[in-house]
C-alpha cells in the first residue's frame, strides 16, 4: 500500500462527547451493535497517541483538534489528552495492554455500528458534511493488520461455509496454525493451536480489551453450535483431519444435538475410539470403521443411540455369555468388594462374571447388574477394583462413560474423602 492515511467513514457527524465522556454509549442495550463499553473510541485515540501514530477526526467539514499536554500527578508525568483545546481526564496511558491495531479496530467498529460505513485509503485528511471521517496515518506498526486483514476481521472473508439458523455462529475455512475467534466480525481470540475452522460468534462475552472474557464459555457452547449446524463438508473434514486440531480436542460431550448430516457421513460405518483403535486392526482394515476422538464417539452414540454402532464401548449391549467363576476368581471378586467396604463404598448390585463378545470390554453396567470380564481379574487387584467401582457408579448415578456428570460425581466423592481424612468441612 502507498503511504498515506487509513480513512474510516460513516454517515452522521460525531458528537464531541463521544471522545471525552468515558463510559457513555447508547449501544449497550442493542444486541445488533458491536460497541458495548463506551470506552473504545477514547482508548483508540489514547493508544494511537501513545504509539506516535497521527490521527485526525472530522465531524462533518470541521476538524476536531486532538493534542496532549504534559501533567504531573504525584511525582509521575502523564500526557493528558486535549480535545479542541479543552483538557480531558483521559491520558495516553489508557489501554496499557492494547496493541496498535486495537485502535483501528475500535474506530472501524464504531463506524460499522453507524450507517454507510466504509474503510479505504486517502492522501490527505478532508471532512465531508453529514459524515464522520477518521484518518489514521499509515505506520509500520499496522502493516500486519492490512497484510493479513482476514486474521483480524471477517467482513471481507469469502470462505463462509456454514452458519446456524440465527446467524449467530458462522464457520469459516481455517486449515491454519492459528485458531481464530471473531465476535460480530471482529477478532476476539487468537492462539497457535492448529484448527480446521475459524468461528464468528455473536454470542460470546468479551472484556473491555475486546478479547474473550471466558474461554470456558466458548468450550462449552461452541461444540453445541457446531454439532447442530455442521454440514457434510465440515463433518467429513473433521472425521478425516481432526488429529492435533482444536476440533479434535473439542469438548464434544457438551453437544446436546447433532444434525442428521452426521449420520449421512457415518453412513453405517462402526465408530472406534481413538485410544483403543489398535485393538480393531482387522475391522479397520476392512474399511467399515471410523476412528474418532473418544468424546466425539461417546457423544454421537449417546445422541443417536442404536443408529450408530461403537466397537469396544463398555456400556453398549454385548451378546456374550455369563460364566461360573472359579474359586480363585470368586475370591478375587469378593476381595475387591471387601476392600471397597473398608472405605465405606457399598457395592449394591450383583457382580456377574461374563465373557464379552468384544474381547476389549472389561466391564459393563446393565439391567441392574455389574458384568466383569475374567480378563479384568487377570489385570490385577487395582484394575479390578477400579472397574467394579466404575460400573457401580454407572448404575448408581445413571451417568455414562466419559460424561461430565460421571467426572463430577467421582471428583466430588474423592474430594469428600480427602476432606474427611484431614477432618475438614467443605
Secondary structure by P-SEA (a helix, b strand, c coil): cccccbbbbbcccccccccccccccccccccccccccccaaaaaaaaaaaacbbbbbbccccccccbbbbbbccccccbbbbccccccccccccccccccaaaaaaaaaaaaaccccccccccbbbbbccbbbbbbccccccccccccccccccccccccccccccccbbbccccccbbbbbccccccccccccccbbbbbcccccccccccccaaaaaacaaaaaaacccaaaaaaaaccccccccccccccccccccaaaaaaaccbbbbbcccccccaaaaaacccccccaaaaaaaaaaccccccccccccccccbbbbbbcaaaaaaaaaaaaaaaaacccccbbbbbcccccccccccccccbbbbbaaaaaacaaaaaaaaaaaaaaaacccccccaaaaaaaaaaaaaaaaaaacccc
